[in-house]
Amino acid sequence: MRIINERNRDRPLFLYVPFNAVHGPLQVPENYSEPYSHLRRQRQDYVGMLAAMDEAVGQIVAAVEAQEELENTLFLFSSDNGGVNAGVV
């Protein structure tokens, strides 16, 4: 958010944010996995990691929107983590 908020608005911005989610090892702060306590532990951690990443993406989008640059911004999402781990899903 600091980079977005403090950038020179006269120049284009390229921001690369490589998330370490969602893949093993499945580790997530308790506050993200607790809402999913009805799921088995491995699934609970997986969904908690997804929730944490979703929150971070939302913060980036909100910062861009606050700079009134949302209509002039392209967001690209990509994954290089391979296929779904059948033991997790």
C-alpha positions in Angstrom: 0.0 0.0 0.0 2.9 2.3 0.8 4.3 2.0 -2.8 0.9 2.7 -4.3 0.2 5.7 -2.0 3.6 7.3 -2.2 4.4 6.8 -5.9 5.0 9.5 -8.5 1.6 9.7 -10.1 3.1 11.3 -13.2 4.7 7.9 -14.1 3.2 4.5 -14.8 3.5 1.9 -12.0 4.3 -1.8 -12.4 3.7 -3.6 -9.2 4.6 -7.3 -8.9 3.2 -9.1 -5.8 4.2 -12.7 -5.6 2.0 -14.4 -3.0 3.2 -17.5 -1.2 -0.3 -18.9 -1.3 -2.2 -21.0 -1.8 0.0 -24.1 -1.6 1.9 -26.2 0.8 3.1 -26.0 3.4 -0.3 -25.1 4.6 0.4 -22.5 7.3 -1.9 -19.7 8.2 -2.5 -17.4 11.3 -5.3 -18.8 13.5 -7.5 -15.8 12.9 -7.8 -16.8 9.2 -8.5 -20.5 9.7 -10.7 -20.2 12.8 -13.9 -19.1 10.8 -13.6 -22.5 9.0 -13.3 -24.7 12.1 -16.1 -26.9 10.9 -13.8 -28.2 8.1 -11.1 -30.8 8.6 -7.8 -29.3 9.6 -6.0 -29.5 6.3 -8.9 -28.0 4.4 -9.4 -25.4 7.2 -5.7 -24.2 6.7 -6.1 -24.2 2.9 -9.3 -22.0 3.0 -7.7 -19.8 5.6 -4.7 -19.2 3.4 -7.1 -18.3 0.5 -8.9 -15.9 2.8 -5.7 -14.2 3.8 -4.6 -13.8 0.2 -8.1 -12.5 -0.7 -7.8 -9.8 2.0 -4.4 -8.7 0.7 -5.7 -8.4 -2.9 -8.6 -6.4 -1.6 -6.2 -4.0 0.2 -4.3 -3.5 -3.0 -7.4 -2.8 -5.0 -8.7 -0.4 -2.3 -5.4 1.5 -2.4 -5.6 1.8 -6.2 -9.2 2.9 -5.9 -8.3 5.5 -3.3 -5.8 7.0 -5.7 -8.6 7.2 -8.3 -6.7 5.0 -10.7 -9.0 2.0 -10.7 -10.3 2.7 -14.3 -6.7 3.1 -15.5 -5.4 -0.1 -13.9 -4.9 -3.6 -15.2 -4.7 -6.4 -12.7 -3.3 -9.8 -13.8 -3.5 -12.9 -11.8 -1.3 -15.9 -12.5 -0.3 -19.1 -10.7 2.8 -21.2 -11.2 2.0 -23.7 -8.5 0.8 -26.5 -10.8 -2.4 -28.4 -10.5 -4.7 -29.0 -7.6 -3.5 -31.1 -4.7 -6.2 -33.8 -4.5 -5.4 -34.4 -0.8 -6.3 -30.8 0.1 -9.4 -30.1 -1.9 
